[in-house]
Amino acid sequence: MSKFALTNANTGEVEEEFPSVPVEEIPGYIDRGHTAFESWKDTPLIERSAILRRFADLVDENADEMTDIIGREMGKPKQQGLAEVDKVARTARWFADHAHKYLNPTELPSAGAARSYVRHDPLGVLLGIMPWNFPYNQIARFVIPNLVVGNAIIMKQASICPVSSQYFADLLVEAGLPEGVYQNIYLDSSHAEEVLKDPRVKGFSLTGSEAAGASVAGIAAKYLKRSVLELGGNDPLVVLDSTDVPALAKKVVGIRLTNAGQVCTSPKRFIVVDELYDEFVAEAKKAVEATKVSTFDDPEVGMGPLSSESARDEIVERIAKAVENGATLHTGGQKLDRPGWFMSPALLTDIDPDSDLGCNELFGPAVMIYRAKDEADALEIANHSEYGLMSSVWTDDLEKGERFAAKINAGMSFVNSHMESGPEYPFGGINRSGYGRENAEWALRAFTNEHLIRVHP
């Protein structure tokens, strides 16, 4: 059974607990969602958009409180939390301003009819299953476009984020969203099928582990439900050349240690060409060791705690195992003797590409650097993965960078940037990283009925 609780990641203390919903109460959530959907789908788009704008204003007004909640729930440093909350507000405003461009009927050639067009109609009630690493933004990326489409949402957030998930729901109601259109539910993970088997629930979106994605996707397939999956990544960050290796190493180490490395798109494999490798490793070590590990509300914090004791202990154990198997640990990777779920950030080299850390996602603060003989070898190492979420290439030659980026097997590739996302452009991966896309027009069309209408005279 899922235990919903706010366990302060900075202290290890349980501050609040919440009971999960009994299975017999689940149909009531679906009843309320479906009833709300019947009127919400007919609410004019301009009114739905106005609610999103009011929601964005409320997010801005409550940013400090929202940030403090997730700082306690999963340890996100204050400045990173404020950036996440700001992205939620920007996402709401972007969809409020742009949804009409993609939801208005698409006109087609008449082909013998007086008129042919496609309506982009909402489907109904959707289930969201979201993780703890971006407690607000992960919800927003799925929920906001689907609310403006006219769908209703039942949202299961991670069990360690019960306060932030309800806060998000409360702000939507305060903004004017009708009761039942969006419902936060403390749903036990084993009861997902109880939601998805109902014919009034039309699909789901899940961001999380591969195991969770495969499990829920199997249930969805059983009942023929539409789905979007955003799963793990083992994202390559490739350094081809640089005129300032110290600055580059410092920058990309900072990206990797953001949110204590607990980001699906975090660059988990640094691949550096041979002529820069030794200097890059030395400078990366300096950057890792200069990162201050502290509580989320420390103004000088560089990295906060991990989200839970089990998450921290798993990372420490896997790093130790990698060293036993031949990897070189240059610094860090140790549990810190203090309250809360803290560890020292690690730097590793000499990792076997076919080992655990080489093949599988490490969801924590470890900078892992691979040596490439040349550009061709760097590409081969980058594509030596069953994942395919985000990738980046770093070079002063933009044309070379663009050519290289196009050859990486990933859903998203960047030149001289990494871990970017925003409502303006699609987000998602391939292979073991999942399928489907969030954000922009792709989010607006993911859960719609593309309803063809042909009118003959």
N, C-alpha and C positions, 0 to 999 in steps of 0.2 A: 504494500500500500504506500502511496506517496504521502510524505509528511510535509505539509506546508508550514514553513517557519522562517522568521527573520532571525538568522544566526549571524551576529555581527562578525564579519570577516576580519575586522581589526582587533577584536578582543576574544573571539571564540565563544561569546556568551549568547545564549538564546534569549531574545528580547520579546518576541511575540510568536504565538502558534495559532494555526487556523485548521479547523477540521476539513477534510476532503468531503466532497458532495456524495451522499449515499446514492448508490446506483438507482434506487427507485425514484430519486428526484430528477434524474437526467431528462426524462420526457417533458417535464415542466419547462426546462430551459428551451427545449426545441419548440414546444407549444408557443412560448412567449416570443421566440425569435421569428417563427413563421407568421404569427399574427402581426407582429410589427412590420415584417417584410411586406405584407400585402398592402399596407398603406405607404410605407417608405419608398417602394419602387415607383409609385405614382407621384411622389413629391417632386416638384419641378427641380431640375438640375440647379437652377440659380439659387434655390433655397438650400439644397444640400451643400452647395459650395459656401454659402454664407455661414452655415454652421461650422464648417471647417476653418473659416477665417476667424470666427470667434474662439474656436478651440486653440488656434495658433496664438491668439492674444493671451489666452489664459495660461498657456504653456510658458510664454515669455514672463508673465507676471509671477508665476510660481516656480521659476527655474531653480532658485536656491534650495527650496524645500525638496523639489524633485531630485536634485543632485545629492542632497544629504541622505535621502532614502536609499538610493542605489549605492552610495558610498558605504553605508552600513550593511546593506544586503550582500553585496558581492565585491566590495573593496575598491570601486573605481575612484581614482584620484579626482579631486574637485574640478580642476580645470578640464579634464577629459569628460567628466559628467556634464559640465555646462555646455561643452561642444556638442555632446550627444543630444541634449535637450534642445539646443538651438537648431539642430538638424531636423528634429521632429516638427518644430514650428515651420521651418522652411519647406519641409515636405508637404505639410498641410496647405500652405499658401500656394505652392506650385501646382498641386492638383486642383485646388479651388480655381486657379487662374487658367489652367490649360485643359481641363478635362473635356470641355465642350468640343475642342478641336478633334478629339478622337472618339467621342461618344455620339456626336451627331451622325445621322445615317450616311453611309457610304454609297454614293451614287455609282451605278454600273451602266455599261452600254445597254441600251434597251433591247437589242437583239430580237426584234419583232414584237415587243411589248410596248405599251405606252410609257411605262416606267419600270425600271429594275433598280432595287437598292437593298442594302443590308442594314438592318437595325442591330444595335449593340445593346441587347437587353440583359438586365441582371438575372442571375440564375435562382437565387433564393438564399437559404441559410448556409453559411460556410463555417468550417471548424479551423481555427488557427492553433498550432502547437509551436510555441516559441521558446528560445533558450534564454539563459541568464546573462550572457556576456554583454549585450546591449539591451537592457530591460525595456527601455522605451522605444528605441529606434527599430528594433526587430519587429515589435508590434506595429509601429507606424507604417513600416514599409509594406506590410500586407494589408493592414486595416484601412488606412486612409484612402487609397485608390478604390477599394471595394465598397467603402461607404459612399463615395461620390458616385459610383456606378449605380448604387441602389440595392446592393446586397446587404444581408444581415450577418452578424458575426457572433460566434461563440468562441471565446478565447481562453485557451489553457496556457498560462505562462508557467515557467519553471517553478518548481516547488520552493526554491530559495528566494523567490522574488514575489511574495504574496502582497506586500504593501504597495510596491510600485505598480503592480498590475491593476490593483483596485483603484489607485490614484488616477491612473490613465482613464479608466472607465468613468470615474466620477467627473473628471474634467469634460469628457464628451457630453455627459448629461447636463452639466452646468452650461455648456455651450449651446444647448438646445436640442441635442439629439434625442428623439423620442425613446422612451423606455422600451427595452427589449430589442432595439436594433443592434446594440452592442452589449454583450454580457460577458463579464469576467467570471470564470468558473474554476473552482479549486477541484479539478478533475483528476482522479487517480489515473495514472498512465494506462493501467490495465483495462480501463473502461472506455477507451477511445472507440472501440467497436460499437458500444452501446449508442454512441452519437452517430457514427457513420452508417450504421445499418438502417437508420430512419430515412425513408424516401424523401423527406422534406429537406434533408441536408444534402447539398449538391456537390460538395467538394471540400478539400482541405489544403492548407499550406503548412509545411513543416520546415523549420530550420533547426538543425541539431546533428546528432551523430548518425553515422551510416546505419548502425543497428536500429536506431529508432525510425529512421526514414524507411528502411526496408520493411520493418514490421508494420508500420501504418500504411505504407504503399500497398502491401499485401492485402490488408483489410479493405482499402479503397478499391483495389482491383476486384475483390470478391463481390463488392456491391456496385461496381461500375461508376465510381466517383472520380471526378476530375481532381488533379493534384499538381502541386508545385513543390519541389524538394530543393532546399539549399543545405548541403551537407558539409563535409570537411574539406580540407585542402592541404596540400604539401607544397605550397606555392614557391616557385623559384624567383630569386632576385639575382639577375645576372649583371656582373660588372665587366664591361668590355674594355673601357679605358677611362682615364680621369686625369685632369691636370691638378687636382687637389684631393689626394687620397685621404688625408686626415679629416677634412671636412665631410667628404662623402661617407666615410666609415662612421663618423659620429652621427650623421643624419640617419643613415639606414639602421643603425643599432637603436636609435631612438624610436624609429617606426616599429621595429621588432618588439621592443619592450613596452610599447603602448598597451595599456590594459593588461599588463603582466603577460603579454604574449597570447592572451586568450581571445584571439580574433580569427575567424575562419579564413580571412584573406591575409593574415599576417605572413610576412616573408619567412618561411620556415627553412628554406635552403638558400644560403648565399653562395653563388657560384662565381668565382673570381679567376680571371685569366692569370696565367703563370707569372707574367712580368710584374703584376701588381700584388700578387698573393701575399708575400711575406710582410710587406709594409701594411697591407690592409688588415691582416690578422693582428699585427702589433697595435695598430690604431684602434681596431675594434675592441681589443682587450682593455685599452685605456678607457674607452667609452663605457663599456660594461661596468668596469670597476668604479667609475665616477658616478654611476646611477645611485641616487639615494633611495633606499628602501624604507618606507615609512607609512604611517596611517594616511587614509584618504584625505584628511583635512589638514595635513601638514603643508604649509605654503611652499616648502622646498622639496616636496616628494617627487621622486622621479619614477618610482614604481610602487604600487600599493600591494596589499596582500593578494593571494589567489582567492578564488571564490569560495572554496571550502577546504576542510582538512583533507578529505579524500583526494581532491584535485591536486593539492600541493604534494601530498605524499606519493601519488602516482608519478608525478613529474620527477621528483627526486629519485625515485626507485628506477625509472627508466633511464635516466642519465647515468646512474651508477652502473646499471647493467651494460649500457653502451661502452663505458670505460672498461669494464671487464672483458668486453669483446673486441677491444683494440682501439677504440676512439681515444683521442687526447683531450683531456679536460684542462683548459688553461686557467680557468677561474670559476668560482661560484658553484651553483648546483646543490647547495646545502640547505637543509632546514635550519631556520633561525630560532634560537632559543629565546622566545618571547611569546606573549599571548597573541592569538590570532594566527592566520594562515600564511605566514611569511616564509620566503626563501630568498637566497641570494641568486641574482641572475647569472646564467652560465654562458660560457663560450667553449664550443667544442670544434675540433677539426678531426681529420683522418677517420671520418665516418664511412663505413661500408655502405655504398648506395643500395645494397640488397638487404641491409639489416633492418631491425625494427625502426630506428629513427630515420633511416634512409627511405623507407617505403611508406611509413605511416605517420599520420599527423601527430606532432607533439604540441599540445595545446597549453603552452606555458612559456616562461621567460628563458629561452635558450637560443643563443645565436649559434648557428651551425654553418660552418664555412667549408666549401668544397673547392679544390684546386682543379682548374681546367687548363689543358695544354694550350688551347687556342679557341677561336670563336666557334669552330665546328664542334669541338669537344664540349664546349659550354652548352651548345644547343642540345647535344646528345644527352648530357646530364640533366638539363632542364626538362626534357621530355621523357626521362626515365621515371615515370610516375603513372599510377593508375588514376590519379586525381586530375582535375583540370578546372580550377576555380579562377584564381588571379595569378598574373605573372608580371614581371617588370624587367626592363633592360636599361642599363645606365651607361651613357656614352656621351661624348661631346659632338659626335657625328650623328645628327638627327636622322639623316637618310639611312645610315647603317642601322641605327636603332629601330627605325620603323620596319625595315626589311626583316630584321631579326625577330621583332615582336610578332610579326605576322606568321612566323614559322613555329611559334610556341603553341602547344596544344592546351588551350585554356579558353574559358568563356570571356575573360577580360585581360587585356594586356596594356601596359603603360610604358612609355619611354620617359625616363628620369622622374618617375613618381611611383608611388605604390600605396595601396590601402585607401584609394579614393572611392567614394560613392556619393551619390546624390540623386534626387528625384528626376533629374534631367536625362539620365542615361541608364541603360539596362544593367541589371545585376544578376549574375547566376553563372553556373558552371556546366561542365560536361563530365562524362564518365562517373567515377565514384563521388564526384562533387555534386551530383544531382542533376535535375533537369527543370526546364522552365525558367522564366525571367521575372524579376521584380523591377519596379520603378518604370517611369515614363509610360509610353503607350502600351508597352508589353504588360504592365501591371493592370492597366485599365481593360485590356482585352482577355486576360487570363481566365476570368470567371464570368464570361458573358455568353449569351446565346447569340451567335452570329446568324441572325434571322433574316433569311432572304424573302423579299416581297417582290412579286412581279405582277404588274397591273396590265391586263389586256383590255383594249377597247371593246 
